[in-house]
Each structure stands twice: as structure tokens, then as C-alpha cells.
Amino acid sequence: MSSKRINITVPEKDLEEIKRFCIEEKMSRSQLIREAAVEYMVNIKGLKEKEKKKRDLEWAMKTQEKIRDKSRSFPSGKSATEIIRGSRDLG
């Protein structure tokens, strides 16, 4: 894998903290920035997936409720579940 050099701007106090951290952890600043960037992207992707699953579940629950509401008004006064169970019992 090839690498490219980039320049970034960091506040001085953050840079000092980065330097200290890298010394303690025996890693380069480049390694820290690479690992932090990957971790950040993984976390953001995970959060987005979680939010999408939540929205999808909410949509499914609303849709299910709409269907349930429509199925309560059969001419016989029975719910769809009662009609299905009744037809199973006959078979």
C-alpha cells in the first residue's frame, strides 16, 4: 500500500498532548492520526447503520399498526387474526 504525505493544522496545545501521548505509547504521530481516523470512520459508519435500522424499525412498526387498524374492521366484526385462526381450525 502506498502512502501520501499530508499537512494538517492542529492547535498547539493539542499537538503537545499528541506528542506526549505518542511518546507514552511508543508510536509515531502519523500512526496515531491514521489509527484515529480509521477508528472515527468505523464509529461514524456504525452510528449511521444503527440510525438507519432504528428508522427502518419505526417505519415497520407504523406500517404494521396501519395494517392492524385496517384489519379490525371486517364485516363480521372479527379481526384478521381471528378469521385466519378460524379458517385453520376448519381445515
GROMACS elastic network, one bead per residue, 0.5 to 0.9 nm:
[ bonds ]
;  ai    aj funct       b0    kb
   10    13     6  0.83367   500
   10    14     6  0.64548   500
   10    15     6  0.61467   500
   11    14     6  0.53475   500
   11    15     6  0.62643   500
   11    16     6  0.88296   500
   12    16     6  0.62366   500
   12    17     6  0.86695   500
   13    16     6  0.51559   500
   13    17     6  0.63537   500
   13    18     6  0.86642   500
   14    17     6  0.50209   500
   14    18     6  0.60717   500
   14    19     6  0.85665   500
   15    19     6  0.60884   500
   15    20     6  0.86135   500
   16    19     6  0.50671   500
   16    20     6  0.62533   500
   16    21     6  0.85630   500
   17    20     6  0.51648   500
   17    21     6  0.60610   500
   17    22     6  0.85380   500
   18    21     6  0.50902   500
   18    22     6  0.60525   500
   18    23     6  0.85943   500
   18    29     6  0.70704   500
   18    32     6  0.82998   500
   19    22     6  0.51943   500
   19    23     6  0.62406   500
   19    24     6  0.86974   500
   19    28     6  0.85864   500
   19    29     6  0.70980   500
   20    23     6  0.51969   500
   20    24     6  0.62318   500
   20    25     6  0.86091   500
   21    24     6  0.51410   500
   21    25     6  0.60646   500
   21    26     6  0.82682   500
   21    27     6  0.84391   500
   21    29     6  0.89851   500
   22    25     6  0.50796   500
   22    26     6  0.55695   500
   22    28     6  0.59258   500
   22    29     6  0.62682   500
   22    31     6  0.89066   500
   22    32     6  0.72518   500
   23    27     6  0.66268   500
   23    28     6  0.79733   500
   24    27     6  0.80408   500
   25    28     6  0.88187   500
   27    30     6  0.82656   500
   27    31     6  0.63484   500
   27    32     6  0.68522   500
   28    31     6  0.51315   500
   28    32     6  0.63381   500
   28    33     6  0.87114   500
   29    32     6  0.50297   500
   29    33     6  0.61366   500
   29    34     6  0.85240   500
   30    33     6  0.51711   500
   30    34     6  0.60578   500
   30    35     6  0.85410   500
   31    34     6  0.51130   500
   31    35     6  0.60642   500
   31    36     6  0.83826   500
   32    35     6  0.52595   500
   32    36     6  0.59131   500
   32    37     6  0.84371   500
   33    36     6  0.50710   500
   33    37     6  0.59667   500
   33    38     6  0.85718   500
   34    37     6  0.52312   500
   34    38     6  0.62772   500
   34    39     6  0.86329   500
   35    38     6  0.52116   500
   35    39     6  0.60902   500
   35    40     6  0.85079   500
   36    39     6  0.50949   500
   36    40     6  0.60119   500
   36    41     6  0.85950   500
   37    40     6  0.50774   500
   37    41     6  0.61830   500
   37    42     6  0.86254   500
   38    41     6  0.51873   500
   38    42     6  0.61822   500
   38    43     6  0.86146   500
   39    42     6  0.51565   500
   39    43     6  0.61561   500
   39    44     6  0.86480   500
   40    43     6  0.51413   500
   40    44     6  0.61651   500
   40    45     6  0.86079   500
   41    44     6  0.51453   500
   41    45     6  0.61100   500
   41    46     6  0.85046   500
   42    45     6  0.52051   500
   42    46     6  0.61254   500
   42    47     6  0.86701   500
   43    46     6  0.50367   500
   43    47     6  0.61723   500
   43    48     6  0.86353   500
   44    47     6  0.50865   500
   44    48     6  0.61852   500
   44    49     6  0.86132   500
   45    48     6  0.51265   500
   45    49     6  0.61742   500
   45    50     6  0.85865   500
   46    49     6  0.51098   500
   46    50     6  0.61202   500
   46    51     6  0.86117   500
   47    50     6  0.50210   500
   47    51     6  0.61300   500
   47    52     6  0.85792   500
   48    51     6  0.50678   500
   48    52     6  0.61365   500
   48    53     6  0.86141   500
   49    52     6  0.50713   500
   49    53     6  0.61729   500
   49    54     6  0.85785   500
   50    53     6  0.51410   500
   50    54     6  0.61940   500
   50    55     6  0.87002   500
   51    54     6  0.50212   500
   51    55     6  0.61940   500
   51    56     6  0.85550   500
   52    55     6  0.50732   500
   52    56     6  0.60283   500
   52    57     6  0.84724   500
   53    56     6  0.50067   500
   53    57     6  0.60105   500
   53    58     6  0.85222   500
   54    57     6  0.51087   500
   54    58     6  0.61503   500
   54    59     6  0.85904   500
   55    58     6  0.50894   500
   55    59     6  0.61428   500
   55    60     6  0.86015   500
   56    59     6  0.50651   500
   56    60     6  0.61418   500
   56    61     6  0.86230   500
   57    61     6  0.61181   500
   57    62     6  0.85909   500
   58    61     6  0.51190   500
   58    62     6  0.61859   500
   58    63     6  0.85421   500
   59    62     6  0.51652   500
   59    63     6  0.60636   500
   59    64     6  0.84824   500
   60    63     6  0.50534   500
   60    64     6  0.59821   500
   60    65     6  0.85167   500
   61    64     6  0.50325   500
   61    65     6  0.61412   500
   61    66     6  0.86600   500
   62    65     6  0.50591   500
   62    66     6  0.62383   500
   62    67     6  0.86969   500
   63    66     6  0.50685   500
   63    67     6  0.62504   500
   63    68     6  0.85302   500
   64    67     6  0.51237   500
   64    68     6  0.60425   500
   64    69     6  0.85579   500
   65    69     6  0.60570   500
   65    70     6  0.86107   500
   66    69     6  0.50880   500
   66    70     6  0.62864   500
   66    71     6  0.86752   500
   67    70     6  0.51219   500
   67    71     6  0.61605   500
   67    72     6  0.88184   500
   68    71     6  0.51235   500
   68    72     6  0.64492   500
   68    79     6  0.84936   500
   68    80     6  0.82132   500
   69    72     6  0.54857   500
   69    73     6  0.75861   500
   70    73     6  0.61277   500
   70    74     6  0.83567   500
   71    74     6  0.64380   500
   71    78     6  0.86229   500
   71    79     6  0.58088   500
   71    80     6  0.53462   500
   71    81     6  0.83834   500
   72    77     6  0.73351   500
   72    78     6  0.67638   500
   72    80     6  0.67030   500
   73    76     6  0.81633   500
   73    77     6  0.62659   500
   73    78     6  0.74123   500
   73    79     6  0.69643   500
   73    80     6  0.86881   500
   74    77     6  0.53817   500
   74    78     6  0.60810   500
   74    79     6  0.65941   500
   74    80     6  0.74990   500
   75    78     6  0.76300   500
   76    79     6  0.84850   500
   78    81     6  0.80166   500
   78    82     6  0.59337   500
   78    83     6  0.65024   500
   79    82     6  0.51931   500
   79    83     6  0.63710   500
   79    84     6  0.87219   500
   80    83     6  0.50742   500
   80    84     6  0.61284   500
   80    85     6  0.85313   500
   81    84     6  0.51554   500
   81    85     6  0.60696   500
   81    86     6  0.84288   500
   82    85     6  0.51404   500
   82    86     6  0.59784   500
   82    87     6  0.85894   500
   83    86     6  0.50437   500
   83    87     6  0.61838   500
   83    88     6  0.86480   500
   84    87     6  0.51713   500
   84    88     6  0.62237   500
   84    89     6  0.86643   500
   85    88     6  0.50891   500
   85    89     6  0.62175   500
   85    90     6  0.87735   500
   86    89     6  0.51285   500
   86    90     6  0.64550   500
   86    91     6  0.89332   500
   87    90     6  0.51221   500
   87    91     6  0.64463   500
   88    91     6  0.51838   500
